Amino acid sequence: MPQQSAANPLIQLFPLILIFVIFYFLLIRPQKQKEKEHQKMIVGINKNDEIVTLSGIHGTVVNVKEKTLILRIDENVKIEIEKNSVAYIKKP
């Protein structure tokens, strides 16, 4: 009898452990990988890159600062945005 009660808590914890493992591989790990790729893309932004922001603004990078970018969105129209607000870099 004592052996069954010792194995019983492990059996009760197994579903919780299984759920955590599934959450890790389906949600947490892919999100971290996506975040690493986004940070790598942000570091690689250079002058004259054409980018799209998270809000959908298309523009050309005029100046790269430490935490911000200066975008030219039309002739004589420039805006300063946070680097984190870049959704993607357009490919030529």
C-alpha positions as CSV (number, residue, x, y, z in Angstrom):
1,M,0.0,0.0,0.0
2,P,2.7,2.7,0.8
3,Q,4.2,2.3,-2.7
4,Q,0.9,3.2,-4.4
5,S,0.5,6.4,-2.4
6,A,4.1,7.4,-3.2
7,A,3.4,6.9,-7.0
8,N,0.0,8.7,-6.8
9,P,1.4,12.3,-6.5
10,L,3.6,11.7,-9.5
11,I,0.7,10.5,-11.5
12,Q,-1.4,13.5,-10.4
13,L,1.4,16.0,-11.5
14,F,2.0,14.4,-14.8
15,P,-0.9,16.1,-16.6
16,L,0.2,19.5,-15.4
17,I,3.8,18.9,-16.5
18,L,2.6,17.7,-19.9
19,I,0.4,20.9,-20.3
20,F,3.4,23.1,-19.4
21,V,5.6,21.3,-21.9
22,I,3.0,21.6,-24.6
23,F,2.6,25.4,-23.9
24,Y,6.3,25.8,-24.0
25,F,6.8,24.3,-27.4
26,L,3.6,25.7,-29.0
27,L,3.6,29.2,-27.5
28,I,6.6,30.3,-25.5
29,R,9.5,29.0,-27.6
30,P,8.2,30.2,-31.0
31,Q,7.4,33.7,-29.6
32,K,11.0,34.0,-28.2
33,Q,12.4,33.0,-31.6
34,K,10.3,35.5,-33.4
35,E,11.4,38.2,-30.9
36,K,15.1,37.3,-31.6
37,E,14.6,37.6,-35.3
38,H,12.8,41.0,-35.0
39,Q,15.7,42.3,-32.8
40,K,18.2,41.0,-35.3
41,M,16.3,42.8,-38.1
42,I,16.2,46.0,-36.1
43,V,19.9,46.0,-35.6
44,G,20.4,45.5,-39.3
45,I,18.5,48.5,-40.5
46,N,20.6,50.9,-42.6
47,K,20.2,54.2,-44.3
48,N,18.1,54.0,-47.5
49,D,16.3,50.8,-46.5
50,E,12.6,50.9,-47.3
51,I,10.6,49.8,-44.3
52,V,7.0,49.4,-43.1
53,T,6.0,50.3,-39.6
54,L,3.6,48.4,-37.4
55,S,1.0,51.2,-38.1
56,G,1.4,50.6,-41.8
57,I,3.5,53.7,-42.7
58,H,5.8,53.1,-45.7
59,G,9.0,55.1,-45.8
60,T,12.7,55.2,-46.5
61,V,15.3,55.4,-43.7
62,V,17.1,58.7,-43.8
63,N,19.0,58.5,-40.5
64,V,19.6,55.8,-37.9
65,K,20.0,56.8,-34.3
66,E,20.5,54.7,-31.2
67,K,16.8,54.1,-30.4
68,T,15.0,55.9,-33.2
69,L,14.9,56.2,-37.0
70,I,14.2,59.2,-39.2
71,L,11.9,58.2,-42.1
72,R,11.1,60.0,-45.3
73,I,7.5,59.2,-46.1
74,D,7.1,61.8,-48.9
75,E,9.1,64.6,-50.4
76,N,10.0,67.1,-47.6
77,V,8.1,65.0,-45.0
78,K,10.2,63.2,-42.4
79,I,9.1,61.6,-39.2
80,E,11.0,60.1,-36.3
81,I,9.9,56.7,-35.0
82,E,11.1,54.2,-32.5
83,K,13.1,51.3,-33.9
84,N,10.8,48.8,-32.2
85,S,7.8,50.0,-34.3
86,V,9.3,48.6,-37.5
87,A,7.3,45.7,-38.8
88,Y,9.6,44.6,-41.6
89,I,12.1,45.8,-44.2
90,K,10.9,45.7,-47.8
91,K,13.0,43.5,-50.0
92,P,14.1,45.0,-53.4
